[in-house]
Amino acid sequence: MQLRILFIIAIISVGNLSFGQSIKAKRAHKFFEAKSFIKAAKLYEELPETAVFLENLADCYYFNGMMEKASKTYEKALTRLDHSESKGTFFKLAHALYGIGNIAEADSIMALAKSMDINTFELKEKLEKSAPFFYNVNLITNGNSSGDFGINYYNDQITFASLSSNGSKTYSWNDEPYLDLFIGDFTEEGAIENINPLSNTVNTKTHESNAVVSKDGQTLYFSRTNDKRYEIDDQKVAVVKLYRATLVGGEWKDVEELAFNSDQHSVLHPALNSDDSKLYFSSDMDGGVGSFDIYYVNMTQDGNYGEPINLGGIINTQHREQFPFISKDSTLYYASEGLTGFGGLDIFMCELKKDKITFGTPLNLGQTINTGKDDFSYVVNSDDNTGFLSSNRNDNDNLYYFTREKNERTFLVEGSVKDKNSKEILPNTLITLLDKDGNAIDSVVVGQDGTYKFYTKPFQEYKIEGFKPLYIPSVVDFNTDDSGKIELDIELELESYDDAEDIVIEKDGYVFIQLENIYFELDKWAIKPQAASTLDILVELMKKYPRMEVQLSAHTDTRSSYEYNMTLSDNRAKSAKEYIITKGIERSRLSSVGYGETQLLVNCGDDCTEDEHSINRRCEFIITK
């Protein structure tokens, strides 16, 4: 696992040991702090199985990809540790278990680490439907040795990091040689030929890896481990930095550090966007979301860089996010161990949003490319759907090539509909799926459970509307991008008119608009100014709610004959309706009816007072939809 990860430094103590054990423990701790994990492990294996020694030993195994030994040792350590303070240990144990294929147990342990339900089997089923591509992954058989990683495009060739063949010095992390950068030709047979190291101005006696070339081929960016250690949190650490080299006369020269490097944090894994205006990278600098985050800087035409900008908590987690890559279609690919995946580093993708600055929700690329171990350093040619990645799926870092085919996906949109205030299910609500222009695609009337379901296409914008009589329609916009959710759950909440408006009341099974009574001259139905001002309030309400439909009903007192009162009330209701229509309300949204003296509020017979007659002589406004 070499240069591509940094370790978690444990707080250690020697405890009650014999003199010889105490000396050995100090040596083990010294090796451990220096990241000499192989040497540290040999000593910890000979020491008593205390919580600290076991956890450090497990870390030594873990950081060198020895997951079988790591998982067993973490399990022993946890029997001696306070579980309330062991989320980090649970996290590493879960990844170790994923790495050896013990998925069910790994899920239960990861659930403790993340305080959330984890179900990798469900994730696999989901990603079979939602992953945008299926991958055919093959090991690069020739020109690919154990320890190789970080493959990238290099003009018409490829570049990658491999163990140096020069010198006898080894890296104490794993007792392997240091890494250099190489270039070569990738053949149609899946091999690398004509391999040559980059010049000595790039390759040094320390690690170099992850090179990327600018579009014009004149600038090379790469990672290099510092040749000196600096004290960080009381530990001597050699950080990783980004460098830039310029092509001069066919040779890489003028190698220089980038301005935002530091001796107090690492900056590594450079990637350029499609027009070389932004440089992406991974860093553990202060102010990030977690361990290592994905950042970018804006690059100016004069070769300067802006301040590092963190991609934020949607992209980054408390754990490692590394190896960014921006494809020609501006999609971000990167590796994460903190997002939900199959174990170790998994490769995720995020689409660039319409603002051309921010990215959408990360989507795991699925089990056709991700495994229970580390899968990382993904690069792709989006024109022909071929590319490369690195993985330790076979216990050592190796280079792989792939082809990918589009997954013909169908997105399921489902949900329920409830009353906004009471939260009660609203059966018989009409749910309509609309395209981005508002054209209806499909609809369903929900049953007693209030649920609905639609199938949609990927990469589309939609609206979903809930409509129920006597309720304000609710509309939600959504899109089927690559957020990883092909099963979108959209809960619609509808608010009734009587909850939303003070002048709307529910009474006797009807919903009324409570307005001042409108008056007509004796035996007439022309709309007078007082009536007009009242009706104008109704007009504004109907404009506010374009789906509202209203019945206007007119009533008379008992004076005059039954037939006369029926005709008079009908004319008055029609007159009010026509007035409202002149104010721009569609005729189809209005109905009118004259009830004459058939629905008296005060049944006083032939002995009514004038006040009682005025109560019966009224106009009512009933919301029907």
Backbone torsions as a table, in degrees:
resi	resn	phi	psi	omega
1	MET	NA	-15.7	161.2
2	GLN	38.0	-133.7	-171.9
3	LEU	-64.7	-23.6	-168.6
4	ARG	-76.6	-4.1	175.1
5	ILE	-135.0	156.7	168.1
6	LEU	-112.9	164.6	-171.0
7	PHE	-103.3	166.8	172.8
8	ILE	-98.8	120.9	-176.0
9	ILE	-85.0	121.8	-180.0
10	ALA	-85.0	149.9	172.5
11	ILE	-86.1	126.1	-169.2
12	ILE	-126.5	157.9	174.4
13	SER	-147.2	156.0	-176.1
14	VAL	-88.5	-22.7	175.0
15	GLY	66.3	-159.4	-179.1
16	ASN	-89.9	96.9	-178.1
17	LEU	-126.7	159.8	171.1
18	SER	-67.5	166.5	-178.8
19	PHE	-57.9	-45.8	-179.3
20	GLY	-64.8	-40.8	178.8
21	GLN	-67.1	-36.2	179.3
22	SER	-62.9	-42.7	177.9
23	ILE	-62.8	-44.2	-178.9
24	LYS	-65.5	-38.8	179.4
25	ALA	-64.6	-41.5	178.6
26	LYS	-62.7	-41.5	177.9
27	ARG	-64.3	-42.9	179.5
28	ALA	-61.3	-44.1	180.0
29	HIS	-64.6	-37.8	179.9
30	LYS	-64.4	-45.0	177.2
31	PHE	-62.8	-41.4	-178.2
32	PHE	-62.8	-45.8	-179.9
33	GLU	-64.6	-29.8	178.1
34	ALA	-85.6	5.3	-179.1
35	LYS	64.2	24.0	173.6
36	SER	-87.8	72.6	-166.5
37	PHE	-69.8	-34.0	179.7
38	ILE	-65.7	-46.5	179.0
39	LYS	-66.5	-39.9	179.3
40	ALA	-63.0	-41.5	-177.6
41	ALA	-60.9	-41.0	-178.3
42	LYS	-61.2	-35.5	178.9
43	LEU	-78.1	-42.9	179.3
44	TYR	-61.4	-32.3	179.2
45	GLU	-62.7	-21.2	-177.5
46	GLU	-100.1	1.6	-176.9
47	LEU	-102.6	161.0	177.9
48	PRO	-56.7	151.9	-174.9
49	GLU	-85.0	66.5	173.1
50	THR	-81.0	166.5	-178.8
51	ALA	-58.9	-45.3	-177.3
52	VAL	-67.0	-47.2	-178.8
53	PHE	-62.8	-42.4	-179.6
54	LEU	-64.5	-43.1	-178.6
55	GLU	-67.2	-40.2	177.2
56	ASN	-65.3	-40.5	177.8
57	LEU	-63.1	-43.7	177.8
58	ALA	-60.0	-40.4	177.6
59	ASP	-62.2	-40.4	178.2
60	CYS	-58.5	-45.2	177.6
61	TYR	-65.4	-45.9	-174.8
62	TYR	-59.3	-46.3	-175.7
63	PHE	-76.0	-4.8	172.6
64	ASN	-114.0	16.1	172.9
65	GLY	74.4	16.2	-179.6
66	MET	-92.1	73.6	-167.1
67	MET	-72.1	-30.6	177.8
68	GLU	-63.1	-50.5	178.5
69	LYS	-66.3	-39.0	-179.2
70	ALA	-61.2	-46.1	-176.2
71	SER	-63.2	-44.9	-179.2
72	LYS	-64.3	-38.0	-178.0
73	THR	-74.1	-38.9	174.4
74	TYR	-60.4	-40.9	179.7
75	GLU	-61.8	-41.1	175.7
76	LYS	-63.3	-44.8	-178.4
77	ALA	-60.3	-39.2	-177.1
78	LEU	-66.9	-22.1	175.7
79	THR	-71.6	-13.7	-178.2
80	ARG	-114.9	0.5	-176.7
81	LEU	-107.8	156.0	173.0
82	ASP	-75.8	113.1	-175.1
83	HIS	-63.1	-26.3	-180.0
84	SER	-67.4	-17.1	-179.8
85	GLU	-117.4	23.2	-171.5
86	SER	-118.9	24.9	-177.8
87	LYS	-61.5	-36.1	178.5
88	GLY	-64.5	-37.8	178.7
89	THR	-70.5	-41.3	175.4
90	PHE	-57.8	-42.2	-178.0
91	PHE	-61.0	-46.9	-179.7
92	LYS	-69.2	-39.1	177.3
93	LEU	-60.7	-43.1	179.6
94	ALA	-59.6	-45.7	179.7
95	HIS	-64.9	-36.3	176.8
96	ALA	-64.1	-40.7	179.2
97	LEU	-67.3	-39.5	174.3
98	TYR	-59.5	-39.2	-176.7
99	GLY	-64.8	-25.1	178.3
100	ILE	-105.0	10.7	173.3
101	GLY	84.1	11.2	178.5
102	ASN	-90.3	75.2	-167.8
103	ILE	-71.4	-45.4	-176.2
104	ALA	-60.3	-46.4	178.9
105	GLU	-67.5	-38.7	178.4
106	ALA	-60.6	-40.6	178.8
107	ASP	-60.9	-43.6	-178.5
108	SER	-66.2	-37.4	178.4
109	ILE	-71.2	-42.4	179.1
110	MET	-64.5	-32.2	176.3
111	ALA	-61.2	-36.9	176.0
112	LEU	-68.9	-38.4	-178.3
113	ALA	-68.5	-37.7	-174.7
114	LYS	-103.0	-5.8	-177.9
115	SER	55.0	46.8	178.8
116	MET	-156.8	158.1	178.4
117	ASP	-70.0	136.6	178.5
118	ILE	-127.8	128.2	177.6
119	ASN	-140.9	94.9	-176.4
120	THR	-67.3	-31.4	179.4
121	PHE	-64.8	-41.6	176.0
122	GLU	-66.5	-37.8	178.5
123	LEU	-60.2	-42.7	179.7
124	LYS	-61.7	-44.6	179.3
125	GLU	-63.0	-42.0	-180.0
126	LYS	-62.9	-44.6	-176.2
127	LEU	-73.3	-21.3	172.3
128	GLU	-61.2	-29.8	179.4
129	LYS	-92.8	-34.4	-169.4
130	SER	-99.4	-24.1	-178.9
131	ALA	-61.1	132.9	-174.6
132	PRO	-69.9	-20.6	-177.7
133	PHE	-138.2	151.9	166.3
134	PHE	-103.5	137.9	-173.3
135	TYR	-111.7	141.8	170.0
136	ASN	-112.6	105.9	-171.6
137	VAL	-106.1	133.6	-179.1
138	ASN	-134.2	142.0	175.0
139	LEU	-70.6	134.5	172.1
140	ILE	-74.5	112.5	-166.4
141	THR	-82.5	-33.9	-178.1
142	ASN	-116.8	140.5	-178.9
143	GLY	77.4	17.8	-177.9
144	ASN	-133.1	107.6	-176.8
145	SER	-106.6	167.1	178.1
146	SER	-60.3	129.8	-179.5
147	GLY	102.3	-4.7	179.7
148	ASP	-77.6	143.0	174.2
149	PHE	-164.5	178.9	173.7
150	GLY	71.3	39.6	179.4
151	ILE	-71.1	144.7	178.8
152	ASN	-155.0	167.3	178.2
153	TYR	-77.0	139.8	-179.1
154	TYR	-136.9	88.1	-172.0
155	ASN	52.8	-120.2	178.4
156	ASP	-90.8	3.4	-179.9
157	GLN	-115.4	-165.3	173.6
158	ILE	-127.8	157.8	173.9
159	THR	-127.6	151.3	179.5
160	PHE	-159.2	165.0	177.2
161	ALA	-97.9	136.9	179.7
162	SER	-146.2	162.2	-179.6
163	LEU	-63.0	134.6	-177.3
164	SER	-67.5	142.2	176.1
165	SER	-98.7	1.7	-178.4
166	ASN	-104.5	133.7	174.5
167	GLY	81.3	165.6	-177.2
168	SER	-106.0	-2.0	-177.3
169	LYS	-68.2	136.6	179.7
170	THR	-118.7	160.0	-179.7
171	TYR	-87.3	123.8	-171.3
172	SER	-66.3	-21.9	178.8
173	TRP	-53.0	-48.1	-174.9
174	ASN	-134.3	11.2	-178.8
175	ASP	58.9	29.0	175.6
176	GLU	-107.8	161.1	176.7
177	PRO	-61.0	162.0	176.4
178	TYR	-70.9	167.1	-176.8
179	LEU	-96.7	141.2	170.8
180	ASP	-124.5	167.9	175.9
181	LEU	-98.6	136.2	-178.9
182	PHE	-127.9	157.7	171.7
183	ILE	-124.6	156.1	179.3
184	GLY	-166.9	178.0	178.1
185	ASP	-103.9	131.4	176.3
186	PHE	-95.2	126.3	-174.8
187	THR	-96.1	164.3	177.2
188	GLU	-64.1	-20.3	179.9
189	GLU	-84.6	0.7	177.9
190	GLY	83.1	33.8	179.3
191	ALA	-126.5	163.1	174.7
192	ILE	-110.9	125.2	-179.4
193	GLU	-122.9	168.4	176.9
194	ASN	54.1	48.3	-176.0
195	ILE	-79.8	131.0	177.8
196	ASN	-140.9	144.4	176.4
197	PRO	-74.1	152.1	169.8
198	LEU	-68.0	167.7	-172.3
199	SER	-64.7	163.2	-179.7
200	ASN	-67.5	-13.4	173.5
201	THR	-71.1	-24.4	177.5
202	VAL	-96.1	-53.8	-179.7
203	ASN	-80.9	133.0	-179.6
204	THR	-130.8	-164.7	-178.7
205	LYS	-82.2	-1.8	175.8
206	THR	-110.2	-169.2	-177.7
207	HIS	-77.7	137.6	164.0
208	GLU	-127.8	142.5	-179.7
209	SER	-161.0	171.3	169.9
210	ASN	51.6	68.7	178.3
211	ALA	-90.9	146.4	174.2
212	VAL	-140.0	138.8	-176.7
213	VAL	-107.4	141.0	177.1
214	SER	-65.1	164.1	-175.0
215	LYS	-62.7	-32.1	179.0
216	ASP	-85.6	-0.7	177.0
217	GLY	74.7	10.7	-173.4
218	GLN	-101.0	-11.4	-176.7
219	THR	-131.3	135.7	179.1
220	LEU	-118.3	129.2	172.9
221	TYR	-111.7	141.4	-179.8
222	PHE	-157.9	165.3	177.4
223	SER	-96.4	144.3	175.8
224	ARG	-144.5	134.4	176.8
225	THR	-77.3	137.6	179.5
226	ASN	-59.7	142.1	179.0
227	ASP	-85.6	-1.8	176.6
228	LYS	-125.1	150.9	175.8
229	ARG	-99.6	141.9	177.9
230	TYR	-124.9	151.1	-176.3
231	GLU	-76.2	122.0	175.6
232	ILE	-131.0	118.3	-178.2
233	ASP	52.1	47.8	176.1
234	ASP	68.1	16.3	177.9
235	GLN	-126.2	145.5	175.8
236	LYS	-85.8	117.1	-173.5
237	VAL	-129.3	136.6	172.0
238	ALA	-97.5	106.8	-176.8
239	VAL	-80.1	168.6	176.8
240	VAL	-106.1	141.0	-177.7
241	LYS	-128.9	161.0	174.7
242	LEU	-97.2	141.1	179.4
243	TYR	-127.8	158.8	177.1
244	ARG	-128.7	135.5	175.6
245	ALA	-125.1	151.3	-178.6
246	THR	-115.7	138.9	180.0
247	LEU	-80.3	117.5	-179.7
248	VAL	-129.3	115.1	179.2
249	GLY	59.8	34.5	179.1
250	GLY	81.1	3.1	179.5
251	GLU	-122.3	146.7	176.3
252	TRP	-80.4	119.1	-177.8
253	LYS	-135.0	-177.2	177.5
254	ASP	52.7	46.6	179.6
255	VAL	-70.5	128.5	-178.6
256	GLU	-144.7	151.3	175.6
257	GLU	-70.8	151.5	173.1
258	LEU	-82.1	153.2	-168.4
259	ALA	-65.6	-25.2	-174.5
260	PHE	-95.7	11.1	170.4
261	ASN	-66.4	165.2	177.5
262	SER	-156.9	153.1	173.0
263	ASP	-81.0	-1.8	-177.4
264	GLN	-109.0	-3.7	174.7
265	HIS	-154.9	161.8	-179.8
266	SER	-95.5	147.8	173.8
267	VAL	-135.3	121.4	-170.3
268	LEU	-153.5	172.1	174.0
269	HIS	61.3	67.1	-177.8
270	PRO	-72.4	150.5	175.1
271	ALA	-151.5	140.3	179.8
272	LEU	-107.2	145.1	174.3
273	ASN	-79.3	-177.9	-168.5
274	SER	-65.1	-26.4	-179.9
275	ASP	-114.6	16.8	178.1
276	ASP	59.4	25.4	179.2
277	SER	-91.7	-14.7	179.5
278	LYS	-134.2	140.3	175.2
279	LEU	-113.5	118.0	178.4
280	TYR	-96.6	154.4	-179.9
281	PHE	-164.9	174.2	175.5
282	SER	-113.5	143.9	-179.1
283	SER	-157.1	152.5	173.2
284	ASP	-106.9	28.4	179.7
285	MET	-61.7	157.0	179.7
286	ASP	-58.9	148.6	176.7
287	GLY	91.6	2.3	-179.6
288	GLY	-83.5	-179.0	179.6
289	VAL	-78.0	-39.1	-175.6
290	GLY	-154.9	-144.5	-174.4
291	SER	-57.0	-72.4	173.5
292	PHE	-122.2	132.8	-179.8
293	ASP	-118.5	161.2	173.0
294	ILE	-90.3	130.3	178.9
295	TYR	-126.3	171.0	166.4
296	TYR	-147.2	158.8	170.7
297	VAL	-126.7	145.1	172.6
298	ASN	-79.5	139.1	-179.6
299	MET	-110.8	133.5	-179.7
300	THR	-94.8	163.9	-177.6
301	GLN	-65.9	-22.8	179.5
302	ASP	-87.7	8.8	174.4
303	GLY	88.7	8.5	178.3
304	ASN	-92.3	170.6	-176.5
305	TYR	-127.6	144.0	173.8
306	GLY	-78.6	-173.7	178.1
307	GLU	-75.2	144.9	177.4
308	PRO	-60.3	134.9	-179.4
309	ILE	-118.2	121.8	179.8
310	ASN	-77.1	136.6	-178.8
311	LEU	-74.6	-4.3	169.7
312	GLY	91.9	177.8	-171.2
313	GLY	-75.2	-9.8	173.4
314	ILE	-77.1	-40.5	-179.1
315	ILE	-82.5	-43.9	-171.7
316	ASN	-101.0	153.4	178.0
317	THR	-127.1	-173.6	177.3
318	GLN	-72.2	-11.1	-176.6
319	HIS	-109.1	-160.4	-171.7
320	ARG	-79.2	128.9	164.8
321	GLU	-124.0	121.8	-172.7
322	GLN	-146.2	176.8	173.7
323	PHE	54.9	58.5	176.2
324	PRO	-70.4	153.2	173.1
325	PHE	-150.3	134.1	178.3
326	ILE	-110.6	118.4	-178.6
327	SER	-79.7	173.1	-179.2
328	LYS	-61.0	-29.1	178.6
329	ASP	-89.5	16.4	174.0
330	SER	69.8	19.4	174.1
331	THR	-82.4	136.4	176.1
332	LEU	-90.1	127.5	170.9
333	TYR	-117.0	140.7	177.4
334	TYR	-160.6	169.2	-178.9
335	ALA	-106.9	138.0	179.7
336	SER	-140.2	141.7	171.0
337	GLU	-106.2	-7.9	-177.5
338	GLY	-90.8	-30.3	176.9
339	LEU	-74.8	159.0	-177.1
340	THR	-66.8	122.6	-177.4
341	GLY	-151.1	-153.5	-174.1
342	PHE	-103.1	0.0	-179.2
343	GLY	122.8	144.0	-177.2
344	GLY	63.1	-155.1	174.6
345	LEU	-77.8	129.7	172.2
346	ASP	-114.4	155.5	179.9
347	ILE	-94.9	131.9	-179.7
348	PHE	-123.8	160.2	175.4
349	MET	-130.2	150.9	176.4
350	CYS	-139.0	130.0	177.6
351	GLU	-81.0	144.9	175.6
352	LEU	-73.6	131.0	-178.9
353	LYS	-75.9	174.6	-176.9
354	LYS	-63.1	-24.4	179.8
355	ASP	-73.1	-6.1	178.2
356	LYS	63.4	16.3	-179.5
357	ILE	-124.3	-50.2	-175.3
358	THR	-97.3	160.4	-178.8
359	PHE	-113.0	155.9	179.0
360	GLY	-78.2	-168.8	-177.6
361	THR	-70.6	137.0	-179.4
362	PRO	-64.0	143.2	176.9
363	LEU	-124.0	124.6	174.9
364	ASN	-64.8	135.0	-176.1
365	LEU	-74.6	-7.2	172.6
366	GLY	98.0	170.1	-172.4
367	GLN	-77.2	-6.4	175.0
368	THR	-75.8	-10.6	176.9
369	ILE	-130.0	-32.1	179.8
370	ASN	-92.1	146.5	-178.1
371	THR	-127.1	-172.8	177.3
372	GLY	-77.4	-5.7	178.7
373	LYS	-112.0	-160.9	-175.2
374	ASP	-82.4	123.5	173.4
375	ASP	-124.5	126.2	-166.4
376	PHE	-161.9	-178.1	175.8
377	SER	50.8	53.4	-178.2
378	TYR	-85.8	131.8	172.2
379	VAL	-135.3	146.6	-175.6
380	VAL	-143.7	144.4	167.4
381	ASN	-96.0	102.1	-173.9
382	SER	-71.2	-10.1	177.4
383	ASP	-73.9	-41.6	-178.3
384	ASP	-116.9	6.6	175.7
385	ASN	57.3	43.9	171.9
386	THR	-123.5	158.7	178.9
387	GLY	-178.3	-166.9	-175.4
388	PHE	-137.4	159.5	170.7
389	LEU	-153.2	170.5	173.8
390	SER	-117.8	152.2	-179.2
391	SER	-162.3	149.5	171.6
392	ASN	-108.4	29.3	-177.9
393	ARG	-58.6	-23.4	176.4
394	ASN	-106.6	30.8	174.3
395	ASP	83.2	-21.1	176.1
396	ASN	-126.1	152.3	176.1
397	ASP	-64.5	127.0	177.3
398	ASN	-140.6	164.6	178.7
399	LEU	-96.5	139.5	179.7
400	TYR	-131.2	152.4	171.9
401	TYR	-119.6	157.6	-177.6
402	PHE	-145.6	159.0	162.9
403	THR	-120.5	154.3	-179.7
404	ARG	-135.7	148.5	178.6
405	GLU	-123.7	144.2	-178.8
406	LYS	-65.8	139.8	174.2
407	ASN	-93.0	117.3	179.1
408	GLU	-74.6	95.9	-171.2
409	ARG	-97.5	150.8	171.1
410	THR	-124.3	127.4	-178.4
411	PHE	-93.8	130.5	178.1
412	LEU	-97.0	124.8	176.6
413	VAL	-113.9	120.2	-179.2
414	GLU	-140.9	166.4	179.9
415	GLY	173.4	-162.2	-179.7
416	SER	-141.1	169.6	-179.1
417	VAL	-129.8	132.7	-176.3
418	LYS	-136.3	162.8	172.0
419	ASP	-72.4	131.6	-174.6
420	LYS	-61.1	-35.0	-174.6
421	ASN	-96.7	-46.4	-178.3
422	SER	-84.3	-17.6	-176.9
423	LYS	65.5	15.7	177.9
424	GLU	-80.8	147.8	177.1
425	ILE	-61.5	142.7	180.0
426	LEU	-114.8	83.8	176.8
427	PRO	-64.0	160.5	177.7
428	ASN	67.4	18.1	173.8
429	THR	-81.9	137.7	176.9
430	LEU	-85.7	118.9	177.0
431	ILE	-107.6	126.3	-176.3
432	THR	-122.9	131.0	173.7
433	LEU	-93.5	126.9	-177.7
434	LEU	-124.3	153.6	173.6
435	ASP	-79.0	179.9	-174.4
436	LYS	-64.0	-20.1	178.9
437	ASP	-93.3	2.4	177.8
438	GLY	90.4	8.2	178.4
439	ASN	-81.9	132.2	-177.9
440	ALA	-68.7	131.9	178.2
441	ILE	-105.2	-43.1	-178.2
442	ASP	-157.1	160.1	178.4
443	SER	-152.7	159.0	178.9
444	VAL	-153.5	144.8	172.3
445	VAL	-97.6	120.1	-173.9
446	VAL	-72.0	152.2	178.3
447	GLY	-87.2	-157.8	-175.7
448	GLN	-67.1	-23.4	178.9
449	ASP	-84.8	-7.1	175.2
450	GLY	71.2	16.3	-175.8
451	THR	-102.5	156.3	178.8
452	TYR	-141.0	167.1	-178.9
453	LYS	-156.1	133.2	175.3
454	PHE	-134.7	150.8	172.4
455	TYR	-106.6	133.1	-176.4
456	THR	-128.6	176.4	-179.6
457	LYS	-103.5	155.3	178.8
458	PRO	-72.7	158.0	175.2
459	PHE	59.9	37.6	179.4
460	GLN	-125.2	155.4	174.2
461	GLU	-105.0	135.2	-176.3
462	TYR	-134.9	166.3	168.1
463	LYS	-128.3	149.2	174.3
464	ILE	-130.3	130.0	-173.6
465	GLU	-121.7	135.4	171.6
466	GLY	-107.2	129.5	-178.8
467	PHE	-135.9	129.2	177.5
468	LYS	-143.5	135.5	177.5
469	PRO	-51.3	139.5	179.0
470	LEU	74.6	9.6	176.5
471	TYR	-123.9	152.4	174.8
472	ILE	-77.8	125.7	179.6
473	PRO	-58.5	146.0	177.9
474	SER	-117.0	131.4	-178.8
475	VAL	-125.5	131.0	178.3
476	VAL	-122.9	129.9	175.1
477	ASP	-89.5	141.9	174.8
478	PHE	-153.5	166.0	177.0
479	ASN	-139.2	153.5	-180.0
480	THR	-101.0	68.1	177.1
481	ASP	-87.3	-165.8	-178.7
482	ASP	-95.7	51.3	177.0
483	SER	-79.1	-3.6	-179.6
484	GLY	92.4	-6.6	-179.0
485	LYS	-105.1	97.4	172.5
486	ILE	-90.5	-8.0	174.7
487	GLU	-114.2	84.3	-176.3
488	LEU	-80.9	131.3	180.0
489	ASP	-109.3	107.8	-177.3
490	ILE	-118.1	110.7	178.4
491	GLU	-92.4	119.7	179.1
492	LEU	-92.3	138.4	175.7
493	GLU	-122.9	123.8	-179.1
494	LEU	-109.8	138.6	177.9
495	GLU	-108.1	132.6	-179.6
496	SER	-72.5	154.8	179.7
497	TYR	-61.6	-37.4	-177.1
498	ASP	-71.8	-24.1	173.2
499	ASP	-78.2	-31.4	-173.7
500	ALA	-84.3	-29.6	-172.5
501	GLU	-125.9	131.1	-179.4
502	ASP	-64.7	-29.5	-176.2
503	ILE	-86.1	1.3	177.5
504	VAL	-104.8	128.7	-179.6
505	ILE	-132.0	151.8	175.0
506	GLU	-104.3	129.0	-176.5
507	LYS	-153.2	129.7	175.3
508	ASP	55.5	35.0	177.9
509	GLY	82.8	1.3	178.5
510	TYR	-117.7	155.6	176.1
511	VAL	-111.5	113.3	-175.5
512	PHE	-103.6	147.3	166.2
513	ILE	-95.1	114.0	-172.2
514	GLN	-87.8	101.3	-180.0
515	LEU	-119.6	166.2	173.3
516	GLU	-60.9	146.4	177.2
517	ASN	-64.2	145.2	176.5
518	ILE	-105.8	143.8	-173.3
519	TYR	-117.6	146.7	177.6
520	PHE	-121.4	154.6	173.4
521	GLU	-67.0	156.9	-177.0
522	LEU	-53.3	126.2	177.4
523	ASP	62.2	19.8	-179.2
524	LYS	-127.2	168.1	-178.4
525	TRP	-136.1	10.6	176.8
526	ALA	-66.4	143.7	-178.9
527	ILE	-81.8	115.3	179.0
528	LYS	-88.6	167.5	-177.3
529	PRO	-54.8	-40.6	-179.9
530	GLN	-63.7	-41.8	178.5
531	ALA	-66.5	-38.7	-179.4
532	ALA	-61.6	-42.4	-179.0
533	SER	-65.0	-34.0	176.8
534	THR	-69.4	-44.4	180.0
535	LEU	-65.8	-28.8	178.1
536	ASP	-63.2	-32.6	175.8
537	ILE	-63.3	-41.6	177.0
538	LEU	-64.0	-40.2	179.3
539	VAL	-59.0	-46.4	-179.0
540	GLU	-64.4	-37.5	178.3
541	LEU	-64.9	-40.6	-179.7
542	MET	-71.8	-29.1	174.2
543	LYS	-71.2	-34.5	178.5
544	LYS	-66.3	-34.7	-178.8
545	TYR	-121.1	89.6	-171.8
546	PRO	-64.3	-15.6	179.4
547	ARG	-95.8	-3.1	-179.0
548	MET	-70.0	135.7	174.1
549	GLU	-122.5	140.9	-171.5
550	VAL	-131.5	140.0	171.0
551	GLN	-104.1	127.5	176.4
552	LEU	-100.3	120.9	-178.8
553	SER	-121.5	134.2	179.9
554	ALA	-112.4	143.1	-177.6
555	HIS	-132.4	149.4	178.0
556	THR	-118.6	172.2	170.7
557	ASP	-87.3	-169.8	-173.2
558	THR	-91.3	0.0	177.6
559	ARG	-74.1	144.8	-172.8
560	SER	78.6	175.1	-173.5
561	SER	-78.7	161.9	178.6
562	TYR	-57.0	-47.8	-177.0
563	GLU	-64.9	-40.9	-178.9
564	TYR	-63.4	-45.2	-178.4
565	ASN	-64.8	-35.2	177.9
566	MET	-63.9	-44.0	-179.8
567	THR	-66.5	-44.1	-178.2
568	LEU	-62.2	-47.3	-178.6
569	SER	-65.6	-37.3	178.8
570	ASP	-63.3	-42.8	179.5
571	ASN	-65.3	-39.7	180.0
572	ARG	-66.1	-41.0	177.9
573	ALA	-64.2	-41.6	178.6
574	LYS	-65.3	-38.7	-179.9
575	SER	-62.9	-42.8	177.9
576	ALA	-63.7	-40.1	179.2
577	LYS	-62.7	-45.6	-178.1
578	GLU	-64.1	-34.9	177.4
579	TYR	-62.7	-45.2	-178.8
580	ILE	-63.5	-37.4	179.0
581	ILE	-63.0	-37.2	179.2
582	THR	-64.8	-16.9	-179.5
583	LYS	-93.4	7.6	172.9
584	GLY	103.1	7.8	177.8
585	ILE	-90.2	132.2	-176.8
586	GLU	-63.4	140.4	-179.3
587	ARG	-58.8	-33.9	-176.6
588	SER	-66.1	-16.4	-178.6
589	ARG	-91.0	-0.9	-175.2
590	LEU	-125.5	145.5	170.6
591	SER	-137.7	157.9	-179.5
592	SER	-138.2	148.7	179.1
593	VAL	-152.5	139.5	176.0
594	GLY	-105.5	124.4	-178.1
595	TYR	-101.4	-4.9	-178.9
596	GLY	57.5	-130.2	-179.4
597	GLU	-104.2	21.5	-173.5
598	THR	-82.7	-14.9	-177.9
599	GLN	-129.3	64.6	-178.2
600	LEU	-70.0	137.9	172.7
601	LEU	-82.2	-32.1	176.9
602	VAL	-122.8	108.4	-178.2
603	ASN	-90.5	81.9	-173.9
604	CYS	-101.8	5.3	175.4
605	GLY	64.3	-134.3	-177.8
606	ASP	-93.4	8.1	-175.4
607	ASP	-121.9	44.3	-177.9
608	CYS	-85.1	141.9	171.0
609	THR	-79.2	171.0	178.9
610	GLU	-65.7	-37.0	177.4
611	ASP	-63.1	-40.4	179.8
612	GLU	-67.6	-38.4	174.7
613	HIS	-61.2	-39.9	-177.5
614	SER	-68.9	-31.7	176.7
615	ILE	-66.4	-41.2	179.7
616	ASN	-72.0	-27.6	-177.2
617	ARG	-89.7	99.3	-169.0
618	ARG	-152.3	167.4	168.5
619	CYS	-120.3	138.4	178.8
620	GLU	-123.2	150.3	-177.5
621	PHE	-125.8	109.1	-175.0
622	ILE	-110.2	127.1	176.1
623	ILE	-78.1	122.8	179.6
624	THR	-100.2	-24.3	176.5
625	LYS	-145.9	NA	NA
